[in-house]
Amino acid sequence: MPGSVTTVLCVVSALLAVLCQIYLSPLVKVIGLFRTVQTFGLDAAACKYIPELQACEKIVLHQPSGLLYLACSTPESRLAWTPAMDQLNVQGRSNDDYVATYDPTTSKVTRLQLENFNSDQPISVHGMDVVQSTSSGSELFVFVINHRAPPAGQDPRKVGADSVIEVFKTTVAGDRLVHINTVRDPRVIVSPNDVVGEADGKGFFFTNDRGSKISNSYNLFSATTSIGYCHLDHGCKFVALGLYSSNGIVKASTNNTIYVSSNLGGKINVFERQSDNSLLLKDVNEKGQALDNISLDNRDQLWPSAFPKIRDNIENLSKDPHHLASVAAFKISANTGPGSLYGEKYNVEKVSTIKLTKYLQSILEDDGTIVSASTSIVHDSDRGLIFMHGIAAPHLTVCRMLALNQSQD
């Protein structure tokens, strides 16, 4: 009998060790439980802050004009009403969420006024995309995730948010958002986080960051998130299911590639769009840190926003927006050098406001003293600027980057 007990204990111990290696160890690395955060790649003297713009979860650059579009709220409202975090105090949400533009040449901030938006409740913005229209050089389509409260009489803590995706149009440097349509499909638009639109103003892909509207906590191990596709004329459908912790989404400008970040997975999933708009997983790029929104600059380089220590970001968003949360960023491009022959598909570089220094698997990183709690990072490669903002951040951070085409060994 003692021998049998010993054998059982050995088997159980072995199984626990395997489970820890497969599930727990990668998660501990991604959330940064034992990570020491440093500050490098940022120079405070090269950065400035725009305090008029607060709590802007998603920022999008209109490259030709240099204008930055931002989906903003207030830090206090984010504490009360952020459905992705099960913060569902509808009485505490802002009545004044907005989309704004920022012109870095003049530092002018413009809040876009909503037109034809006939809703019985205020807009509550989250993810967003801004797309140049194919029919007019001055027309833009703006796709905005709107986390509405549920119908009267329903408790959001029990049923979740009535999230929809709003489609607007505007003009470059305009001060109006003209409402086109509200897309609602609770079966497919479950818990939308980010959106990427089409140039016809009718179609868009989006991520669901959970498998249901209500979750007492993030499911750390189950692949329950998804990607959906909607068209104003044809409705909505799932195009990728069984994903883990989906968050940001961006579409390549020159082909059918779509990139989706996995927050707790610490990776970027690379999909190929099919003729029926379904998505085929083609590649996975591991980053080893929790990721939020991702952007593409006009050199087709990916810029994912990362959380070196996700515990600080949770503290910042759920308890105290003044709590410093560390920030990191990767700059990822397709590897066309000799390493590509040996399976190295991507170059990953440290980002610097002085130079871009090429080190494999290195990053821009800050402990929160220069920039804190960023969920979006955007690079203007033509003008040498990098923009950073976050869902509960106190201001927009703009940093100048010099010698962008240089590197040092």
Phi, psi and omega in degrees: 000313178302322179297321179295318178298317179299319179296316179298316179298321179295318180295315179299316180299319179296318179296318178297321179296319179294314179298320178297317181294321184283316189252305190287314183300313177297323180294318178300321178294314184296316182283352174072034185303320181247016183280136173263121184268135177241175175243117174205156180085357177231140176240115183303328181292340181262008183240153172221161185242144179242092187289344178294341183250108183240152171052049181262099187295322183232136175233143183223132180266132167267099192301314183301319183269339185081003180284140176256130176257138186225139175256110196236161177213219171231151177302323181294321179293321179298324178298324183273319191229084171226090185305328179298337179253013184058031173264099195235040175271091187294333178293337182266359182284158180287146170262011189221034171297156186199164168252135183229165170241151175231126178258109184291342179283332181241351186064021181281132175252129179233120173275124182280129181275136181278134176238142179061022178265090186264083182237149179273006177213158183290158178284143178233099193275153176219252179288161184200154170219150178234124189231134176292131179290144176281343185265343182210134182290339182259352183267138178235145171256136181238121180253124187230128171283128183238111180272087180284157171287154177292166180304155181306138180095349178256136181274116181300335179290344179255328185245350180082187180278154174265072188284139179223174175236122182265141176244124179237168167228152178210184174239155179302126182069012177283168181242018181231145169244113181266122185286134178254312186198152170249123181255117180233126176205088185301338179289322184255317177275085189269299181217069188293140181244311182219163186216147173226125189260170179255157186286351176272355179076010184244327184251152176198149170259154177207158177257142165258121184275358175212169180269352179213164183288334182240133176208122182296336176200160175299134173283112190286340189237342186271139177270086186242359182274173189203173172236135178243162175226134177233148173225135185301332182266341189235359177087196187241154176203158172283139178239351173203126183237167175069034180263161183253116168057046181296146183219265184281155179217141177210151183243135177295147184276343188248352180209193184265024181276134176234130182253135179228126180275146174252114186299291182282346176281340178062040184210167175243122176271132182252117183249155171246126180287132179263172185297333178266012180074003171290161184244131179253122180290122183251333186197160176227127180248106183283134178243334176079008174225153178297133185244148176243237183289155177230148178226161176240131174272180185280006170257014180061034175258131181278139177233087175277141174271134186233156178247103180300323178227095190295337178302321179292324178293322177295319177298318181296320186272329187259342184231310189216103181294349176272352179292126182291132178235126184294158187227145173216159177213141171254152171238113190239130177224158178296136182276113178251006181272190182301329182297338181296336179287345183246025174088004178274094188281337187228144166265131178240122189240150169289139182258130182227146174280356175254307177215160171263113185256126188273104171229129179299134178061030174251163192214163162286137181210141178215142183279006179107355183279326177268313177220137186231140167060039179283133173250350178222135175228128183231138182246126172261097186287337179285326186251000176068039181237149171233133181247139180222133176208168184214163187300331176232018184289148185281347183194163169281136175250129180237123180238141177270135180246130184251157176051051185295333182266009181255159173211162178228149181280000000 
